[in-house]
Amino acid sequence: MNTKTRLFKIGIQVLLTFAYIGYFFSLYRGIPRNILTYINYIIIIVCLSGCLFVKPEKESKILYVLTRVNCIVFIIWAIVMAMQLII
């Protein structure tokens, strides 16, 4: 494996870990503005890593599964908010 690729994957894992820690801390504290910010960070980091388009490796599978679940929940939340504005 290329050294740059390995460092990039390690950096992505560290960023995802910190983003999830911040997300769950904000969720625990009940700060909605920070929750939305961390959701956006997580989505951006995952898109940068390209895991939405390629199969993840075993070492990072749990974080990527959590990220995909988080994306689904975020999309459902956005649809519900749009429906509330319409109704």
QUISUL-V495840 format. One record per residue. N is the residue number from 1. OMEGA is omega as a letter, one per 40 degrees, with the letter a starting at -180 (999 if undefined). D_FIRST is the distance of its C-alpha to the first C-alpha in Angstrom with 1 decimal. Layout:
((N | OMEGA | D_FIRST) (N | OMEGA | D_FIRST))
This chain:
((1 | i | 0.0) (2 | a | 3.8) (3 | i | 6.4) (4 | i | 8.6) (5 | i | 7.0) (6 | i | 6.7) (7 | i | 10.2) (8 | i | 11.4) (9 | i | 10.9) (10 | i | 12.6) (11 | i | 15.2) (12 | i | 16.0) (13 | i | 16.5) (14 | i | 18.8) (15 | i | 20.7) (16 | i | 21.2) (17 | i | 22.5) (18 | i | 24.9) (19 | i | 26.0) (20 | i | 26.9) (21 | i | 28.7) (22 | i | 30.7) (23 | a | 31.4) (24 | i | 32.8) (25 | i | 34.7) (26 | i | 36.3) (27 | i | 37.1) (28 | a | 38.7) (29 | i | 40.7) (30 | i | 41.7) (31 | a | 40.7) (32 | a | 40.3) (33 | i | 39.3) (34 | i | 36.3) (35 | a | 35.3) (36 | i | 35.1) (37 | i | 33.2) (38 | i | 30.5) (39 | i | 30.4) (40 | i | 29.8) (41 | a | 27.0) (42 | i | 25.2) (43 | i | 25.6) (44 | a | 24.4) (45 | i | 21.2) (46 | i | 20.5) (47 | i | 21.2) (48 | a | 18.9) (49 | i | 16.0) (50 | a | 17.0) (51 | i | 17.3) (52 | a | 20.7) (53 | i | 19.6) (54 | a | 16.6) (55 | a | 16.5) (56 | i | 15.0) (57 | a | 13.0) (58 | a | 15.4) (59 | a | 14.8) (60 | a | 16.0) (61 | a | 18.5) (62 | i | 21.5) (63 | a | 21.1) (64 | i | 20.6) (65 | i | 23.6) (66 | a | 25.6) (67 | i | 24.7) (68 | i | 25.8) (69 | i | 29.0) (70 | i | 29.6) (71 | i | 29.3) (72 | i | 31.8) (73 | i | 34.2) (74 | i | 34.0) (75 | i | 34.9) (76 | i | 37.8) (77 | a | 39.0) (78 | i | 39.0) (79 | i | 41.0) (80 | i | 43.4) (81 | i | 44.0) (82 | i | 44.7) (83 | i | 47.1) (84 | i | 48.9) (85 | a | 49.5) (86 | a | 50.9) (87 | 999 | 53.1))
